[in-house]
């Protein structure tokens, strides 16, 4: 019995020592922080170019005629020397040519990455530009936000989400690893993500949105809207303009409180389709499904044959074209 108790005691002591060593190792982890600040004098209508290997980017506007830049980077490696070496071999550079300000940060040629030991790399670029300015932003490891700006916006990231608010001008946003949110933007909006959902609220112009890994929500947008998802459902509310929505991986729900101003096409391969309209809405309905039924709470003057899985004809005298299709669910046309 004594030998057994001694064994238990040794095991407990060894476990406690291991935990203590791990805790001391974690608390002793090195960390180096770097901050940089720059200001450039420009005039409205210029361009900001940002191209970095890691770090999030946030761009806002002000009433002045300058570009202000604040950079924060935090690096954790095995020791202080490795951290300082990393920052030295991947510097942040600033330049101005005419009315274009450029920020770059890439690992210098001839240096390689080391993945030994615990590592953490963080960064954030906070930038303010004149209210009328164009921006071209690229990061391989962080999210991008742009707000309160009039001008062209081009934003690409390989590892984070995108957020655009109160923009007036064309928007081209692409991400491989996050969702996209757009609020009250005006202009041609082209957005695409491989790893998240799309959420658009308000605004007007032309919308083209695609996602391979999430759902799509569009509400109160004025102008033609084309959205596609390969891995989620679609929700559309009060879009004034032509609507083209398709998904390979979910249901579709669309609601229109005002008379349809243009054609509507909703198609899914793996869910149902529900469209809600005002009782007085007039349109030409063409609905069919391969995996369920079709029904309408509004009166339809049937054209051609009738059947459980298809319905075609004018509603309230006819008008804009409404095409509804699904291969894996039912179709419902309901009154609001």
C-alpha positions in Angstrom: 0.0 0.0 0.0 2.9 2.4 0.9 4.5 1.8 -2.5 1.2 2.5 -4.3 0.8 5.8 -2.3 4.3 6.7 -3.1 3.7 6.1 -6.8 0.6 8.3 -6.8 2.5 11.0 -4.9 5.3 11.0 -7.5 2.8 11.1 -10.4 0.9 14.1 -8.9 4.2 15.9 -8.2 5.4 15.3 -11.7 2.1 16.6 -13.1 2.3 19.7 -11.0 5.8 20.4 -12.1 4.8 20.0 -15.8 1.9 22.5 -15.3 4.2 25.0 -13.6 6.7 24.7 -16.4 4.0 25.2 -19.1 2.6 28.2 -17.2 6.1 29.8 -16.8 6.9 29.2 -20.5 3.6 30.8 -21.6 4.1 33.8 -19.3 7.6 34.3 -20.5 6.7 34.4 -24.2 8.4 37.3 -25.9 6.5 40.1 -27.6 7.6 43.1 -29.6 5.3 46.0 -30.6 5.9 48.6 -33.3 4.0 51.8 -34.1 4.5 54.1 -37.1 2.9 57.4 -38.0 3.0 59.3 -41.3 1.2 62.3 -42.8 1.2 63.3 -46.5 -0.3 66.4 -48.0 -2.6 65.7 -51.0 -5.7 67.2 -52.8 -9.1 65.7 -53.2 -9.4 63.1 -56.0 -6.1 61.4 -55.3 -5.4 57.7 -54.6 -4.3 55.6 -51.7 -2.6 52.3 -52.4 -2.0 49.8 -49.6 -0.4 46.4 -50.2 0.7 44.4 -47.1 1.3 40.8 -46.2 -0.6 40.9 -42.9 -2.7 43.2 -40.9 -6.2 44.7 -41.0 -6.9 47.9 -42.9 -9.4 50.6 -41.9 -9.9 53.7 -44.0 -12.1 56.7 -43.1 -12.3 60.3 -44.3 -12.0 63.8 -42.9 -12.4 67.4 -44.1 -8.6 68.0 -44.4 -6.2 67.8 -47.4 -3.9 65.1 -46.0 -3.5 61.4 -45.6 -2.8 60.3 -42.1 -1.5 56.8 -41.4 -1.1 55.0 -38.1 0.5 51.5 -38.2 0.5 49.1 -35.3 2.3 45.8 -35.5 2.7 43.2 -32.8 5.0 40.1 -33.2 5.5 37.2 -30.9 8.3 34.7 -31.5 10.7 32.5 -29.5 12.7 35.5 -28.3 13.2 39.2 -28.7 15.9 38.8 -31.4 13.6 36.8 -33.7 10.9 39.4 -33.3 13.2 42.3 -34.2 14.6 40.3 -37.1 11.1 39.7 -38.4 10.1 43.4 -38.3 13.4 44.4 -39.8 13.1 41.9 -42.7 9.5 43.0 -43.3 9.5 46.8 -43.1 6.6 49.1 -43.8 7.5 51.6 -46.5 5.7 54.8 -47.4 5.9 56.9 -50.6 4.2 59.6 -52.5 4.2 60.2 -56.2 2.1 63.2 -57.2 -1.3 62.7 -55.6 -0.9 59.0 -54.9 0.2 57.7 -51.5 1.5 54.1 -51.3 2.0 51.9 -48.3 3.8 48.5 -48.7 5.0 45.8 -46.4 6.4 42.6 -47.8 9.1 40.2 -46.7 12.4 41.1 -48.2 13.7 38.8 -51.0 16.2 36.2 -49.8 14.7 35.9 -46.3 12.5 32.9 -45.4 9.8 32.1 -42.9 10.5 30.2 -39.7 7.7 28.3 -38.1 9.5 26.9 -35.1 8.1 27.7 -31.7 5.0 29.7 -30.7 4.3 32.6 -33.0 1.7 35.4 -33.3 1.7 38.2 -35.9 -0.8 41.0 -35.7 -1.2 44.3 -37.4 -3.6 47.2 -38.1 -3.4 50.1 -40.6 -5.6 53.0 -39.6 -5.8 55.6 -42.4 -7.7 58.8 -42.9 -8.0 60.5 -46.3 -9.9 63.4 -47.8 -13.6 62.9 -48.2 -13.2 62.6 -52.0 -10.5 60.0 -52.6 -9.9 56.7 -54.3 -8.5 53.7 -52.5 -6.8 50.4 -53.6 -6.3 48.1 -50.6 -4.8 44.7 -50.4 -3.8 42.5 -47.4 -3.1 38.8 -47.2 -4.0 38.5 -43.5 -6.7 40.7 -42.2 -10.1 42.4 -42.7 -10.7 45.6 -44.5 -13.1 48.4 -43.6 -13.9 51.6 -45.6 -16.5 54.2 -44.6 -17.6 57.7 -45.4 -15.8 58.1 -48.7 -16.6 59.4 -52.2 -14.5 57.6 -54.8 -13.5 54.3 -56.2 -12.9 51.5 -53.7 -11.0 48.4 -54.5 -10.4 46.0 -51.6 -9.0 42.5 -51.6 -8.1 40.2 -48.7 -7.1 36.6 -48.4 -7.9 36.3 -44.7 -10.7 38.4 -43.3 -14.0 40.1 -43.7 -15.0 43.2 -45.7 -17.1 46.1 -44.4 -18.2 49.1 -46.5 -20.4 51.9 -45.1 -21.6 55.2 -46.6 -19.6 55.1 -49.8 -20.4 57.0 -53.0 -18.6 55.4 -56.0 -17.8 52.0 -57.4 -16.9 49.2 -55.0 -14.9 46.1 -55.9 -14.5 43.8 -52.8 -13.2 40.3 -52.7 -12.2 38.0 -49.8 -11.2 34.4 -49.5 -11.8 34.1 -45.8 -14.7 36.1 -44.4 -18.1 37.7 -44.7 -19.0 41.0 -46.5 -21.2 43.7 -45.1 -22.4 46.7 -47.2 -24.4 49.6 -45.7 -25.9 52.6 -47.5 -23.5 52.6 -50.4 -24.2 54.2 -53.8 -22.7 53.1 -57.1 -21.7 49.9 -58.8 -21.1 47.3 -56.1 -19.3 44.1 -57.0 -18.5 41.8 -54.0 -17.4 38.2 -53.8 -16.4 35.9 -51.0 -15.2 32.3 -50.8 -15.7 31.8 -47.1 -18.7 33.8 -45.6 -22.0 35.4 -46.0 -23.1 38.7 -47.7 -25.2 41.3 -46.0 -26.4 44.4 -47.9 -28.6 47.1 -46.3 -29.8 50.2 -48.0 -28.0 52.1 -50.8 -28.6 52.3 -54.5 -26.9 51.5 -57.8 -26.0 48.1 -59.3 -25.3 45.1 -57.0 -23.5 42.0 -58.0 -22.7 39.6 -55.1 -21.4 36.1 -55.0 -20.5 33.7 -52.1 -19.3 30.1 -52.1 -19.7 29.6 -48.4 -22.6 31.4 -46.8 -26.0 33.0 -47.0 -27.0 36.3 -48.8 -29.2 39.0 -47.3 -30.2 42.1 -49.3 -32.7 44.7 -48.0 -33.9 48.2 -49.0 -31.6 48.4 -52.0 -32.6 50.5 -55.0 -31.4 49.3 -58.3 -30.8 45.9 -60.1 -29.4 43.2 -57.8 -27.9 39.9 -58.8 -26.8 37.6 -56.1 -25.6 34.0 -56.0 -24.7 31.5 -53.3 -23.2 28.1 -53.6 -23.6 27.2 -49.9 -26.5 29.1 -48.3 -29.9 30.6 -48.5 -31.0 34.0 -49.9 -33.2 36.6 -48.3 -34.4 39.6 -50.2 -36.5 42.4 -48.8 -37.9 45.5 -50.6 -35.4 45.7 -53.5 -36.5 48.2 -56.0 -35.2 47.1 -59.4 -34.5 43.9 -61.3 -33.8 40.9 -59.0 -31.8 37.8 -60.0 -31.1 35.4 -57.1 -29.8 31.9 -57.3 -28.4 29.4 -54.9 -27.2 25.8 -54.9 -27.4 25.2 -51.2 -30.5 26.7 -49.5 -34.0 28.2 -49.6 -34.9 31.6 -51.0 -37.2 34.1 -49.4 -38.2 37.4 -51.1 -40.5 40.1 -49.9 -41.8 43.2 -51.9 -44.0 45.7 -50.1 -44.3 47.9 -53.2 -45.4 47.0 -56.7 -42.7 45.2 -58.7 -40.6 47.8 -60.6 -38.8 45.2 -62.7 -38.5 41.5 -63.4 -37.7 38.9 -60.7 -35.9 35.6 -61.0 -35.4 33.3 -58.1 -33.8 29.8 -58.5 -32.5 27.2 -56.1 -31.3 23.6 -56.4 -31.7 22.6 -52.7 -34.6 24.3 -51.0 -38.0 26.0 -51.2 -38.9 29.4 -52.7 -41.2 31.8 -50.9 -42.2 35.2 -52.4 -44.4 37.7 -50.5 -46.0 40.6 -52.3 -48.8 43.1 -51.7 -52.3 41.8 -52.5 -52.6 44.3 -55.4 -49.3 43.4 -57.1 -49.6 42.7 -60.8 -47.1 40.4 -62.6 -46.7 37.4 -64.9 -46.0 34.3 -62.8 -43.9 31.3 -64.1 -43.3 28.9 -61.2 -42.2 25.2 -61.3 -40.5 22.7 -59.1 -39.1 19.2 -59.4 -39.4 18.3 -55.7 -42.6 19.7 -54.3 -45.7 21.7 -55.0 -46.6 25.3 -56.1 -49.3 27.4 -54.6 -50.4 31.1 -54.7 -52.5 33.1 -52.3 -53.1 35.6 -55.1 -55.4 34.8 -58.0 -53.6 33.5 -61.1 -55.2 33.3 -64.6 -53.8 30.0 -65.6 -52.2 29.7 -69.0 -51.9 26.2 -70.5 -52.0 23.1 -68.4 -52.3 23.0 -64.6 -50.4 20.7 -62.2 -49.3 20.3 -58.6 -45.7 21.3 -59.4 -46.1 24.2 -61.8 -48.2 27.3 -62.2 -48.1 29.9 -65.0 -50.2 32.9 -65.8 -50.9 36.6 -65.1 -51.6 37.8 -61.5 -54.0 40.8 -61.2 -53.9 41.3 -64.9 -50.1 40.7 -65.4 -47.1 42.9 -65.6 -43.4 42.3 -64.8 -42.0 38.8 -65.2 -41.6 36.6 -62.1 -39.7 33.3 -62.7 -39.5 30.9 -59.7 -37.6 27.6 -59.9 -36.5 24.9 -57.5 -35.3 21.3 -57.8 -35.6 20.5 -54.1 -38.7 22.0 -52.5 -42.0 23.8 -52.8 -42.9 27.3 -54.1 -45.2 29.6 -52.3 -46.5 33.0 -53.4 -48.1 34.8 -50.4 -49.8 38.0 -49.6 -48.1 40.5 -47.3 
